[in-house]
Amino acid sequence: MASNEKYRKGGGNSCAVNGCSNNRRKLNDWNVSFCELHGQNHEDCSCLVPFKLHVMPANETKRFQWIKALNRKTLPKQVFVCSNHFLDGAPTEQNPFPKLNLGYECQTTPGRRKLSRQEPESRKRKRLLEESSSTETCVNISQTEGGPSSSELLPEAFCDFNVVNPPTASVGTQYVDSDYMISQDHMYSKPWSDTQNTFTQTNTALTEEKGVQVKIESSAMSAKISIVTDSDSLLYTGVSKEVFFTLAEVMSEVNTFKFQLEVADQLLLVLMKLKLNLLFDDLARRFGISKSLASKMFNAWMPVLAEKLKDLVAWLPRETIRACCPESFRENYPRTTVIIDCAETFIQRPTNLKTRSETFSNYKSHNTAKYLVGISPHGQIMFISKAFGGRASDKFIVEKSGFLNYLLPGDEVMADRGFTIEDFLFPRRVKLNIPAFTKCKPQLSNEDVTTTRRIAHVRIHVERAIRRLKVFKVLSGTVPVSSLKNFDDILIVCSALVNLRSDLIRDVNVDTD
């Protein structure tokens, strides 16, 4: 009890500066004390308060300045500093932290004086004399040995490092002069204007418009020049030459953008981004435009392409599926309607913690976007879902993606073991064909092993379809968070382009892509 009384008696907010004894109790004692000048207590008279206590600000930057100025290992819960330690008597904008009588000496180490070496006059005079004498000697020797006159070019005659007019090798021979090779070893010493000769392959011009530097090359990429054969088209766009130019004609009819490039070139830029996943800087240099224009062009065309090509990813009628069913399905699973599987694409790790947890995939150990792919027995993509977070399960995606609305009574769905969706399919009278489970058994029975092998033999085609989808490197790379707004459109466009290729499964025994 005595300790509590002592604590209350000595309690109050004290100044946190080392060696300063000002506290709230001293202010209270001064207020109740008698003022001899005015004949009343100080709290009623007009005398100035000897000091005031100022609390540490909440701003982190200012708090750091206060803590650095106090220079203490430990601080109390509430830090107060009296007005005796401020230059203006209180924290102001000019002097926001304490500087006076802080209880320690700030040791300042003066910087080292910078030494400047000067060459002595005698040595400098001697060096100049030697240089002038050596120059005169060289001139005399050249004149006595029959050298060229002053009207001729001395550098070309005597200097091996001829940077003004370098010799060139003849067209019909592979011999290159050694003097020329020596001069090429020192190309870095020549100005930029000297290095632009006939060996330059492209003439470049730098133009500045609205603060953006654009490099325009005379040989800018275009669809007519770059796409000559089907192999060129497959390399850049993922489709054949005929399909690409047909698609360009269709898109030219709905073109409402005011870009200077032709529609075929714009489409080539967009498909090159999907197929090769090139940087916008690279695409800008290839097409002779700015980086911002290349990005704007891609973001503008993606919704338009998705709207026009979404009809190519269509759910086929049951009669068409039965008529196109390959022999590998007719033997054991003739009633199969669709084969489903989920695919994942790496995405950049989001900064939001909730989004980061929802997109983290334990299977891939990375933040991913997950989507459902459904193909027909002959390999055409009939369904592509929207992107979900990588944390979502296969069963959840099947339920929320709208896939179940396409199924009819009597259909058969083939899937992997992770798709435990029988409770969704049974009310719709749809059969599910998945590999058998051991169900707490030491091993599968002979019948289950045979069934599992048959399913795996034909279910592998959905993996091949996903591999065709991942040929577009925008889906096999890491997608930035800024591009996720167009990710659903990217899935639709890539699926439509896959369907524009040749059949995935043929009736012949050899399956080719």
Disulfide bonds with the S-S distance in Angstrom:
none
